[in-house]
């Protein structure tokens, strides 16, 4: 399929409500989807929820709810948050969708028939928070560093997927960028891991977890949740589980993930695809985490910033701006509520808001000033390099320069003293405002619309109310 752009986010676990970390990945994906759409690409943007597994089963039990009732509730919360944040997704996949379940089952049967899955015994340290077996070397003081919990010792009969046989081929595909992992340091990290460790067989079955997809070749077991989850990237674009039917939109052009789930996305996922005979995703882009006051957000530390709280304070576009403007996309970024309020006031209320209201007011009653649109600055390199934060900085430089230009030229005086100069000053400002409204489309779609309307109608409302 020519000219397509297929982008995915991770599917989020439905064991708890969405938080700003989830919103961060999702807003970034939305910006990329909207940008590519504006470039005439045939965009498909997939997201969804990961609803099976021990973690969810356990949480539902604790709450005295059936797993299905529980995941319906939480999945609904994710969906409604994405609607609030104006996320332009094309499909929202749930791993409890019947079609997904059927496809996963067929897929497993094919790999089993091909001889890559064998029964054996598996022993390891399982972290329910990660839904992964950890190596001794991953632990810090005997605990999982991400969840700060002691993993459970597990030993059970299990179905094992041969990972080793595909290891060298995988290394080759990563080295040649057929399967591009970026930023570069993550590619290096994955290659170092793959070159220094022989991949162990992967246990793809669970005996004690009922909340999952039964293995088609042994109904005593359910499917390991990660194997189930990865397939969403295919079923979300209509795959029926038949290896003959590679979906038209496959491979993904970009798969966005946080650094916490890099290892699985760079090993299990491509190896499953290789067994299916499917091409690998073109690009896996790994971003860092949002920290709050330099630390991982946690209830115990009391530094959790709620996404609802952000939406209430900053509105939709304010929230999108503050998330993406928090720092370099790809690296860890640190936020605090105080700093976000400051940034909101300086960049949005004062910076952009002021520019729009000044320009529109100055133009009042003077419709002769041309509404000419200069070709907008080229931002494509920011998007192809995933420099979303820098893209915003570029736009904000333009905004501050224009605000400075107004102060230097004092058009309100020129209006009385020098009509010709006034016109030329206003023409530049109006042209720039048109450009700014264009450049803002992927980042802040509603604000972009409002600016366009203001330019059209010659009047404006306050775009961003100052926060005291
Ligand atoms: N269900 C799995 C993914 C399966 S994909 C086939 C999962 N879910 S999750 O709910 O834990 O979400 C993880 C993702 O949420 C991260 O990879 C990242 O994209 C995002 N984030 C979660 N916390 C985050 C931050 N604090 N900061 C930025 N993003 C983070 O893992």
Boltz pocket constraint, residues with backbone or C-beta under 6 A from the ligand:
constraints:
  - pocket:
      binder: B
      contacts: [[A, 9], [A, 10], [A, 11], [A, 12], [A, 13], [A, 20], [A, 21], [A, 22], [A, 24], [A, 25], [A, 50], [A, 226], [A, 229], [A, 230], [A, 256], [A, 257], [A, 258], [A, 259], [A, 260], [A, 261], [A, 288], [A, 289], [A, 290], [A, 291]]
      max_distance: 6.0
